[in-house]
Amino acid sequence: MSARPSVLLVTDLGYQARGRRYSDEDIALSSRLRGDFDTALCHPLDATALMDGFDAVVVRNSGPVLHYHEAYQAFRRQVRLRGTRVYNPLTGRGDMAGKQYLLDLTAAGYPVIPTVDRREHLARLPEAEQYAVKPKAGADSVGLRFVPRAELAELGGMEGMEGMEGMDESPYGGLLVQPWIDFAYEVSFYFIDDAFQYALNAPDPDRRWLLEPYRPSAADLAFARRFISWNTLDHGIQRVDACRTRQGELLLVELEDLNPYLSLDRVDATTADAFVTALTESLHRFLAAPPAGPISA
């Protein structure tokens, strides 16, 4: 590794995310990282071909993996074989591994929206006006739909989902089912490594990305830290998304550990600067740690 380390920042600058501007965030972030690292940007489809020329690959706003599933699986295989340093490390148990964690956390009794993936488990879900059906490999609401309970027993695989590498063989063709939750608002907690950075909430449930600064209580932070601890990532950016029910309870919606959007344009300059400083320090620690090395297939 050279005296000035190099990082390849993986981003899809052309992806049209609803309510967010991936390109603005990653261009601004990369300009700040250049203070400490030789930095280049590439599309996720180019990452495997380019990554050997850099000390680390930093996955940022790379878009839903569902859009390039085979290429992503190939990237993961090559990272494993070559021993490439990837930030976040691909050992996360959250969204980077699909939505299985929602099932695992439900079974373990964590405060999460109840989730099942098998027809015989429908009775475990509470009664609700309707139910959310989503692909296990989904993100950014791709493939999400809502159905009444009477239609759940008739669900089959969603179009385009059958036969995808790495998908679970379930009666729903790799689908998850959750009850619709009448929540008051959503709130997101942002962490670097295991250190809390800031929180934002969406006061209007119908406008997910119209975010405002949020001052979490000690109980709120304890809630978020449970999932950070569960995920066991030593390095990286994580976002814990939750909803506040009408009864005041927080329930996990998503544990974003692959490419969480940071909404840095929604925080003040001091908070944004502190976040970039913490990220830079984390990357230095990550690069200074002994590499995992290649693992044979």
RAFEN-V749384 format. One line per field, one symbol per residue. ss: DSSP state (H for helix, E for strand, L for the rest). psi: psi as a letter, one per 40 degrees, with the letter a starting at -180 (. if undefined). burial: + if it has 24 or more other C-alpha atoms within 12 Angstrom, else -. A space follows every 50 residues. Layout:
ss: ???
psi: ???
burial: ???
//
This chain:
ss: LLLLLEEEEELLLLLLLLLLLHHHHHHHHHHHHLLLLEEEEELHHHHHHH HHHLLEEEELLLLLHHHHHHHHHHHHHHHHHHLLLEELLLLLLLHHHLLH HHHHHHHLLLLELLEELLHHHHHHLLLLLLEEEEELLLLLLLLLEEELHH HHHHLLLLLLLLLLLLLLLLLLLLEEEEELLLEEEEEEEEEELLEEEEEE EELLLLLLLLLEELLLLHHHHHHHHHHHHHHLLLLLEEEEEEEEELLLLE EEEEEELLLLLLLHHHLLHHHHHHHHHHHHHHHHHHHHLLLLLLLLL
psi: hidhiiihhhigdehghheigddddddddddddedeihhiiiideeddde deeidihhhbgeihddefdddddddddddddefhhhhiifeiebdeeaed dddddddeeigihhhieideedeeiihidiihhiideiifehehihiidd edeehaiihediehheiigideffiihiihhgidiiihhhihbehhdiii igdhdegdegiiihhiiddddddddddddddfhdiihihhhiihieeeih hhdighecfhhefeeeiidddddddddddddddddddeihidiihi.
burial: ----+++++++++------++++++++-++--+---++++++++++++-+ +--++++++++++++++-+--++-++-+++--++++++++++++++++++ ++++++----+++++++++--+--+-----++++++++++--+-++--+- -+--++++--+--+--++-++++++++++++-+-++++++++++++++++ ++-----++-++++-----++-+++-++--+-++++++++++++-----+ +++++++++++++++++----+--++-+++-+++-++----------
//
